[in-house]
Amino acid sequence: MSQNMNSIWNYLNRDPHQEDPTPLDLWVDGAVLGLLIAAAILIWALA
């Protein structure tokens, strides 16, 4: 699990000047962020 989080973290923190983000990249970033927020809310609600 932590390895997966590290790869997501590295993906989100990649160099923005390396390549221009396409709409798909922005959508993926939004989806990942939404999933992380949803997971945090779910964990908080169940705690």
CHARMM internal coordinates of N, CA and C (Angstrom, degrees):
IC EDIT
DIST 1 N 1 CA 1.4697
DIST 1 CA 1 C 1.5183
ANGL 1 N 1 CA 1 C 110.64
DIST 1 C 2 N 1.3535
ANGL 1 CA 1 C 2 N 116.61
DIHE 1 N 1 CA 1 C 2 N -46.48
DIST 2 N 2 CA 1.4659
ANGL 1 C 2 N 2 CA 118.98
DIHE 1 CA 1 C 2 N 2 CA -178.10
DIST 2 CA 2 C 1.5310
ANGL 2 N 2 CA 2 C 110.50
DIHE 1 C 2 N 2 CA 2 C -67.37
DIST 2 C 3 N 1.3329
ANGL 2 CA 2 C 3 N 116.90
DIHE 2 N 2 CA 2 C 3 N -31.20
DIST 3 N 3 CA 1.4670
ANGL 2 C 3 N 3 CA 119.53
DIHE 2 CA 2 C 3 N 3 CA 177.22
DIST 3 CA 3 C 1.5250
ANGL 3 N 3 CA 3 C 109.65
DIHE 2 C 3 N 3 CA 3 C -64.65
DIST 3 C 4 N 1.3328
ANGL 3 CA 3 C 4 N 116.62
DIHE 3 N 3 CA 3 C 4 N -40.05
DIST 4 N 4 CA 1.4572
ANGL 3 C 4 N 4 CA 120.92
DIHE 3 CA 3 C 4 N 4 CA 178.49
DIST 4 CA 4 C 1.5244
ANGL 4 N 4 CA 4 C 110.12
DIHE 3 C 4 N 4 CA 4 C -65.26
DIST 4 C 5 N 1.3299
ANGL 4 CA 4 C 5 N 117.11
DIHE 4 N 4 CA 4 C 5 N -41.38
DIST 5 N 5 CA 1.4637
ANGL 4 C 5 N 5 CA 120.76
DIHE 4 CA 4 C 5 N 5 CA 178.64
DIST 5 CA 5 C 1.5252
ANGL 5 N 5 CA 5 C 110.42
DIHE 4 C 5 N 5 CA 5 C -63.33
DIST 5 C 6 N 1.3489
ANGL 5 CA 5 C 6 N 116.86
DIHE 5 N 5 CA 5 C 6 N -38.87
DIST 6 N 6 CA 1.4624
ANGL 5 C 6 N 6 CA 120.24
DIHE 5 CA 5 C 6 N 6 CA 179.16
DIST 6 CA 6 C 1.5227
ANGL 6 N 6 CA 6 C 110.92
DIHE 5 C 6 N 6 CA 6 C -63.56
DIST 6 C 7 N 1.3316
ANGL 6 CA 6 C 7 N 117.00
DIHE 6 N 6 CA 6 C 7 N -41.24
DIST 7 N 7 CA 1.4637
ANGL 6 C 7 N 7 CA 119.40
DIHE 6 CA 6 C 7 N 7 CA -179.45
DIST 7 CA 7 C 1.5265
ANGL 7 N 7 CA 7 C 110.16
DIHE 6 C 7 N 7 CA 7 C -67.59
DIST 7 C 8 N 1.3426
ANGL 7 CA 7 C 8 N 117.84
DIHE 7 N 7 CA 7 C 8 N -37.88
DIST 8 N 8 CA 1.4632
ANGL 7 C 8 N 8 CA 120.95
DIHE 7 CA 7 C 8 N 8 CA 176.32
DIST 8 CA 8 C 1.5183
ANGL 8 N 8 CA 8 C 109.58
DIHE 7 C 8 N 8 CA 8 C -64.40
DIST 8 C 9 N 1.3360
ANGL 8 CA 8 C 9 N 116.50
DIHE 8 N 8 CA 8 C 9 N -44.70
DIST 9 N 9 CA 1.4726
ANGL 8 C 9 N 9 CA 121.12
DIHE 8 CA 8 C 9 N 9 CA -179.36
DIST 9 CA 9 C 1.5199
ANGL 9 N 9 CA 9 C 110.39
DIHE 8 C 9 N 9 CA 9 C -60.59
DIST 9 C 10 N 1.3523
ANGL 9 CA 9 C 10 N 116.20
DIHE 9 N 9 CA 9 C 10 N -44.93
DIST 10 N 10 CA 1.4680
ANGL 9 C 10 N 10 CA 120.12
DIHE 9 CA 9 C 10 N 10 CA 178.78
DIST 10 CA 10 C 1.5211
ANGL 10 N 10 CA 10 C 110.98
DIHE 9 C 10 N 10 CA 10 C -63.35
DIST 10 C 11 N 1.3297
ANGL 10 CA 10 C 11 N 116.80
DIHE 10 N 10 CA 10 C 11 N -37.76
DIST 11 N 11 CA 1.4654
ANGL 10 C 11 N 11 CA 120.39
DIHE 10 CA 10 C 11 N 11 CA 179.59
DIST 11 CA 11 C 1.5246
ANGL 11 N 11 CA 11 C 110.50
DIHE 10 C 11 N 11 CA 11 C -65.35
DIST 11 C 12 N 1.3349
ANGL 11 CA 11 C 12 N 116.30
DIHE 11 N 11 CA 11 C 12 N -44.23
DIST 12 N 12 CA 1.4623
ANGL 11 C 12 N 12 CA 119.94
DIHE 11 CA 11 C 12 N 12 CA -178.81
DIST 12 CA 12 C 1.5263
ANGL 12 N 12 CA 12 C 111.89
DIHE 11 C 12 N 12 CA 12 C -68.66
DIST 12 C 13 N 1.3379
ANGL 12 CA 12 C 13 N 116.67
DIHE 12 N 12 CA 12 C 13 N -27.55
DIST 13 N 13 CA 1.4627
ANGL 12 C 13 N 13 CA 120.44
DIHE 12 CA 12 C 13 N 13 CA -177.18
DIST 13 CA 13 C 1.5212
ANGL 13 N 13 CA 13 C 112.75
DIHE 12 C 13 N 13 CA 13 C -101.91
DIST 13 C 14 N 1.3323
ANGL 13 CA 13 C 14 N 117.64
DIHE 13 N 13 CA 13 C 14 N 18.73
DIST 14 N 14 CA 1.4615
ANGL 13 C 14 N 14 CA 120.00
DIHE 13 CA 13 C 14 N 14 CA 178.88
DIST 14 CA 14 C 1.5315
ANGL 14 N 14 CA 14 C 109.17
DIHE 13 C 14 N 14 CA 14 C -66.76
DIST 14 C 15 N 1.3115
ANGL 14 CA 14 C 15 N 114.89
DIHE 14 N 14 CA 14 C 15 N 159.59
DIST 15 N 15 CA 1.4618
ANGL 14 C 15 N 15 CA 120.07
DIHE 14 CA 14 C 15 N 15 CA -176.74
DIST 15 CA 15 C 1.5274
ANGL 15 N 15 CA 15 C 110.41
DIHE 14 C 15 N 15 CA 15 C -65.02
DIST 15 C 16 N 1.3379
ANGL 15 CA 15 C 16 N 118.41
DIHE 15 N 15 CA 15 C 16 N 116.76
DIST 16 N 16 CA 1.4627
ANGL 15 C 16 N 16 CA 119.97
DIHE 15 CA 15 C 16 N 16 CA -177.84
DIST 16 CA 16 C 1.5220
ANGL 16 N 16 CA 16 C 113.55
DIHE 15 C 16 N 16 CA 16 C -68.14
DIST 16 C 17 N 1.3460
ANGL 16 CA 16 C 17 N 116.67
DIHE 16 N 16 CA 16 C 17 N -19.60
DIST 17 N 17 CA 1.4583
ANGL 16 C 17 N 17 CA 119.82
DIHE 16 CA 16 C 17 N 17 CA -179.55
DIST 17 CA 17 C 1.5301
ANGL 17 N 17 CA 17 C 111.72
DIHE 16 C 17 N 17 CA 17 C -84.96
DIST 17 C 18 N 1.3197
ANGL 17 CA 17 C 18 N 115.24
DIHE 17 N 17 CA 17 C 18 N -6.40
DIST 18 N 18 CA 1.4583
ANGL 17 C 18 N 18 CA 119.12
DIHE 17 CA 17 C 18 N 18 CA -177.01
DIST 18 CA 18 C 1.5284
ANGL 18 N 18 CA 18 C 110.58
DIHE 17 C 18 N 18 CA 18 C -68.19
DIST 18 C 19 N 1.3333
ANGL 18 CA 18 C 19 N 116.21
DIHE 18 N 18 CA 18 C 19 N -38.96
DIST 19 N 19 CA 1.4496
ANGL 18 C 19 N 19 CA 120.14
DIHE 18 CA 18 C 19 N 19 CA 179.19
DIST 19 CA 19 C 1.5187
ANGL 19 N 19 CA 19 C 108.82
DIHE 18 C 19 N 19 CA 19 C -155.54
DIST 19 C 20 N 1.3100
ANGL 19 CA 19 C 20 N 116.48
DIHE 19 N 19 CA 19 C 20 N 150.37
DIST 20 N 20 CA 1.4565
ANGL 19 C 20 N 20 CA 119.57
DIHE 19 CA 19 C 20 N 20 CA 178.90
DIST 20 CA 20 C 1.5228
ANGL 20 N 20 CA 20 C 109.61
DIHE 19 C 20 N 20 CA 20 C -72.86
DIST 20 C 21 N 1.3345
ANGL 20 CA 20 C 21 N 117.79
DIHE 20 N 20 CA 20 C 21 N 131.43
DIST 21 N 21 CA 1.4621
ANGL 20 C 21 N 21 CA 119.72
DIHE 20 CA 20 C 21 N 21 CA 179.91
DIST 21 CA 21 C 1.5251
ANGL 21 N 21 CA 21 C 111.04
DIHE 20 C 21 N 21 CA 21 C -69.77
DIST 21 C 22 N 1.3115
ANGL 21 CA 21 C 22 N 115.55
DIHE 21 N 21 CA 21 C 22 N 134.02
DIST 22 N 22 CA 1.4606
ANGL 21 C 22 N 22 CA 120.48
DIHE 21 CA 21 C 22 N 22 CA 175.86
DIST 22 CA 22 C 1.5291
ANGL 22 N 22 CA 22 C 107.77
DIHE 21 C 22 N 22 CA 22 C -91.38
DIST 22 C 23 N 1.3190
ANGL 22 CA 22 C 23 N 118.53
DIHE 22 N 22 CA 22 C 23 N 164.53
DIST 23 N 23 CA 1.4725
ANGL 22 C 23 N 23 CA 119.82
DIHE 22 CA 22 C 23 N 23 CA 176.28
DIST 23 CA 23 C 1.5287
ANGL 23 N 23 CA 23 C 112.37
DIHE 22 C 23 N 23 CA 23 C -54.15
DIST 23 C 24 N 1.3341
ANGL 23 CA 23 C 24 N 116.86
DIHE 23 N 23 CA 23 C 24 N -33.62
DIST 24 N 24 CA 1.4605
ANGL 23 C 24 N 24 CA 119.43
DIHE 23 CA 23 C 24 N 24 CA 178.60
DIST 24 CA 24 C 1.5231
ANGL 24 N 24 CA 24 C 110.56
DIHE 23 C 24 N 24 CA 24 C -65.04
DIST 24 C 25 N 1.3391
ANGL 24 CA 24 C 25 N 117.09
DIHE 24 N 24 CA 24 C 25 N -41.87
DIST 25 N 25 CA 1.4660
ANGL 24 C 25 N 25 CA 120.51
DIHE 24 CA 24 C 25 N 25 CA 178.10
DIST 25 CA 25 C 1.5263
ANGL 25 N 25 CA 25 C 110.42
DIHE 24 C 25 N 25 CA 25 C -60.01
DIST 25 C 26 N 1.3317
ANGL 25 CA 25 C 26 N 116.14
DIHE 25 N 25 CA 25 C 26 N -43.41
DIST 26 N 26 CA 1.4592
ANGL 25 C 26 N 26 CA 119.69
DIHE 25 CA 25 C 26 N 26 CA -179.62
DIST 26 CA 26 C 1.5218
ANGL 26 N 26 CA 26 C 110.34
DIHE 25 C 26 N 26 CA 26 C -65.69
DIST 26 C 27 N 1.3257
ANGL 26 CA 26 C 27 N 117.03
DIHE 26 N 26 CA 26 C 27 N -37.83
DIST 27 N 27 CA 1.4695
ANGL 26 C 27 N 27 CA 120.95
DIHE 26 CA 26 C 27 N 27 CA 179.40
DIST 27 CA 27 C 1.5242
ANGL 27 N 27 CA 27 C 110.20
DIHE 26 C 27 N 27 CA 27 C -65.86
DIST 27 C 28 N 1.3361
ANGL 27 CA 27 C 28 N 115.56
DIHE 27 N 27 CA 27 C 28 N -42.30
DIST 28 N 28 CA 1.4693
ANGL 27 C 28 N 28 CA 119.62
DIHE 27 CA 27 C 28 N 28 CA 179.14
DIST 28 CA 28 C 1.5259
ANGL 28 N 28 CA 28 C 109.98
DIHE 27 C 28 N 28 CA 28 C -64.12
DIST 28 C 29 N 1.3421
ANGL 28 CA 28 C 29 N 116.72
DIHE 28 N 28 CA 28 C 29 N -43.75
DIST 29 N 29 CA 1.4694
ANGL 28 C 29 N 29 CA 119.46
DIHE 28 CA 28 C 29 N 29 CA 177.99
DIST 29 CA 29 C 1.5251
ANGL 29 N 29 CA 29 C 110.28
DIHE 28 C 29 N 29 CA 29 C -58.52
DIST 29 C 30 N 1.3292
ANGL 29 CA 29 C 30 N 116.91
DIHE 29 N 29 CA 29 C 30 N -44.48
DIST 30 N 30 CA 1.4583
ANGL 29 C 30 N 30 CA 121.12
DIHE 29 CA 29 C 30 N 30 CA 179.19
DIST 30 CA 30 C 1.5179
ANGL 30 N 30 CA 30 C 111.69
DIHE 29 C 30 N 30 CA 30 C -63.41
DIST 30 C 31 N 1.3256
ANGL 30 CA 30 C 31 N 116.88
DIHE 30 N 30 CA 30 C 31 N -40.36
DIST 31 N 31 CA 1.4578
ANGL 30 C 31 N 31 CA 120.68
DIHE 30 CA 30 C 31 N 31 CA -179.79
DIST 31 CA 31 C 1.5291
ANGL 31 N 31 CA 31 C 110.83
DIHE 30 C 31 N 31 CA 31 C -65.88
DIST 31 C 32 N 1.3344
ANGL 31 CA 31 C 32 N 116.77
DIHE 31 N 31 CA 31 C 32 N -43.63
DIST 32 N 32 CA 1.4686
ANGL 31 C 32 N 32 CA 120.72
DIHE 31 CA 31 C 32 N 32 CA 178.78
DIST 32 CA 32 C 1.5192
ANGL 32 N 32 CA 32 C 110.27
DIHE 31 C 32 N 32 CA 32 C -62.66
DIST 32 C 33 N 1.3405
ANGL 32 CA 32 C 33 N 115.93
DIHE 32 N 32 CA 32 C 33 N -44.84
DIST 33 N 33 CA 1.4582
ANGL 32 C 33 N 33 CA 119.98
DIHE 32 CA 32 C 33 N 33 CA 179.41
DIST 33 CA 33 C 1.5295
ANGL 33 N 33 CA 33 C 110.20
DIHE 32 C 33 N 33 CA 33 C -62.44
DIST 33 C 34 N 1.3228
ANGL 33 CA 33 C 34 N 116.96
DIHE 33 N 33 CA 33 C 34 N -42.26
DIST 34 N 34 CA 1.4637
ANGL 33 C 34 N 34 CA 121.26
DIHE 33 CA 33 C 34 N 34 CA 178.69
DIST 34 CA 34 C 1.5247
ANGL 34 N 34 CA 34 C 111.63
DIHE 33 C 34 N 34 CA 34 C -62.43
DIST 34 C 35 N 1.3278
ANGL 34 CA 34 C 35 N 117.02
DIHE 34 N 34 CA 34 C 35 N -40.65
DIST 35 N 35 CA 1.4635
ANGL 34 C 35 N 35 CA 120.66
DIHE 34 CA 34 C 35 N 35 CA 179.14
DIST 35 CA 35 C 1.5204
ANGL 35 N 35 CA 35 C 110.75
DIHE 34 C 35 N 35 CA 35 C -65.43
DIST 35 C 36 N 1.3363
ANGL 35 CA 35 C 36 N 117.04
DIHE 35 N 35 CA 35 C 36 N -41.72
DIST 36 N 36 CA 1.4612
ANGL 35 C 36 N 36 CA 120.31
DIHE 35 CA 35 C 36 N 36 CA 179.47
DIST 36 CA 36 C 1.5282
ANGL 36 N 36 CA 36 C 110.43
DIHE 35 C 36 N 36 CA 36 C -64.08
DIST 36 C 37 N 1.3320
ANGL 36 CA 36 C 37 N 116.90
DIHE 36 N 36 CA 36 C 37 N -42.61
DIST 37 N 37 CA 1.4652
ANGL 36 C 37 N 37 CA 120.52
DIHE 36 CA 36 C 37 N 37 CA 179.21
DIST 37 CA 37 C 1.5318
ANGL 37 N 37 CA 37 C 109.95
DIHE 36 C 37 N 37 CA 37 C -65.13
DIST 37 C 38 N 1.3400
ANGL 37 CA 37 C 38 N 116.85
DIHE 37 N 37 CA 37 C 38 N -43.63
DIST 38 N 38 CA 1.4652
ANGL 37 C 38 N 38 CA 120.86
DIHE 37 CA 37 C 38 N 38 CA 179.38
DIST 38 CA 38 C 1.5292
ANGL 38 N 38 CA 38 C 110.51
DIHE 37 C 38 N 38 CA 38 C -61.51
DIST 38 C 39 N 1.3221
ANGL 38 CA 38 C 39 N 117.21
DIHE 38 N 38 CA 38 C 39 N -41.03
DIST 39 N 39 CA 1.4630
ANGL 38 C 39 N 39 CA 120.78
DIHE 38 CA 38 C 39 N 39 CA 179.03
DIST 39 CA 39 C 1.5261
ANGL 39 N 39 CA 39 C 110.67
DIHE 38 C 39 N 39 CA 39 C -65.09
DIST 39 C 40 N 1.3371
ANGL 39 CA 39 C 40 N 116.82
DIHE 39 N 39 CA 39 C 40 N -41.39
DIST 40 N 40 CA 1.4692
ANGL 39 C 40 N 40 CA 120.37
DIHE 39 CA 39 C 40 N 40 CA 179.45
DIST 40 CA 40 C 1.5258
ANGL 40 N 40 CA 40 C 110.65
DIHE 39 C 40 N 40 CA 40 C -63.88
DIST 40 C 41 N 1.3244
ANGL 40 CA 40 C 41 N 116.74
DIHE 40 N 40 CA 40 C 41 N -42.43
DIST 41 N 41 CA 1.4694
ANGL 40 C 41 N 41 CA 120.31
DIHE 40 CA 40 C 41 N 41 CA 179.08
DIST 41 CA 41 C 1.5301
ANGL 41 N 41 CA 41 C 110.14
DIHE 40 C 41 N 41 CA 41 C -65.08
DIST 41 C 42 N 1.3262
ANGL 41 CA 41 C 42 N 116.89
DIHE 41 N 41 CA 41 C 42 N -41.52
DIST 42 N 42 CA 1.4632
ANGL 41 C 42 N 42 CA 120.86
DIHE 41 CA 41 C 42 N 42 CA -179.76
DIST 42 CA 42 C 1.5237
ANGL 42 N 42 CA 42 C 110.54
DIHE 41 C 42 N 42 CA 42 C -63.29
DIST 42 C 43 N 1.3374
ANGL 42 CA 42 C 43 N 116.70
DIHE 42 N 42 CA 42 C 43 N -44.94
DIST 43 N 43 CA 1.4680
ANGL 42 C 43 N 43 CA 120.73
DIHE 42 CA 42 C 43 N 43 CA 178.98
DIST 43 CA 43 C 1.5254
ANGL 43 N 43 CA 43 C 109.90
DIHE 42 C 43 N 43 CA 43 C -62.75
DIST 43 C 44 N 1.3363
ANGL 43 CA 43 C 44 N 117.04
DIHE 43 N 43 CA 43 C 44 N -42.46
DIST 44 N 44 CA 1.4642
ANGL 43 C 44 N 44 CA 121.36
DIHE 43 CA 43 C 44 N 44 CA -179.70
DIST 44 CA 44 C 1.5227
ANGL 44 N 44 CA 44 C 110.20
DIHE 43 C 44 N 44 CA 44 C -64.69
DIST 44 C 45 N 1.3242
ANGL 44 CA 44 C 45 N 116.79
DIHE 44 N 44 CA 44 C 45 N -40.65
DIST 45 N 45 CA 1.4632
ANGL 44 C 45 N 45 CA 120.70
DIHE 44 CA 44 C 45 N 45 CA -178.61
DIST 45 CA 45 C 1.5260
ANGL 45 N 45 CA 45 C 111.04
DIHE 44 C 45 N 45 CA 45 C -67.25
DIST 45 C 46 N 1.3307
ANGL 45 CA 45 C 46 N 117.09
DIHE 45 N 45 CA 45 C 46 N -34.30
DIST 46 N 46 CA 1.4672
ANGL 45 C 46 N 46 CA 120.53
DIHE 45 CA 45 C 46 N 46 CA -177.69
DIST 46 CA 46 C 1.5223
ANGL 46 N 46 CA 46 C 112.29
DIHE 45 C 46 N 46 CA 46 C -84.39
DIST 46 C 47 N 1.3132
ANGL 46 CA 46 C 47 N 117.25
DIHE 46 N 46 CA 46 C 47 N -18.73
DIST 47 N 47 CA 1.4669
ANGL 46 C 47 N 47 CA 120.87
DIHE 46 CA 46 C 47 N 47 CA -176.09
DIST 47 CA 47 C 1.5276
ANGL 47 N 47 CA 47 C 111.00
DIHE 46 C 47 N 47 CA 47 C -71.95
END
COOR INIT
IC SEED 1 N 1 CA 1 C
IC BUILD
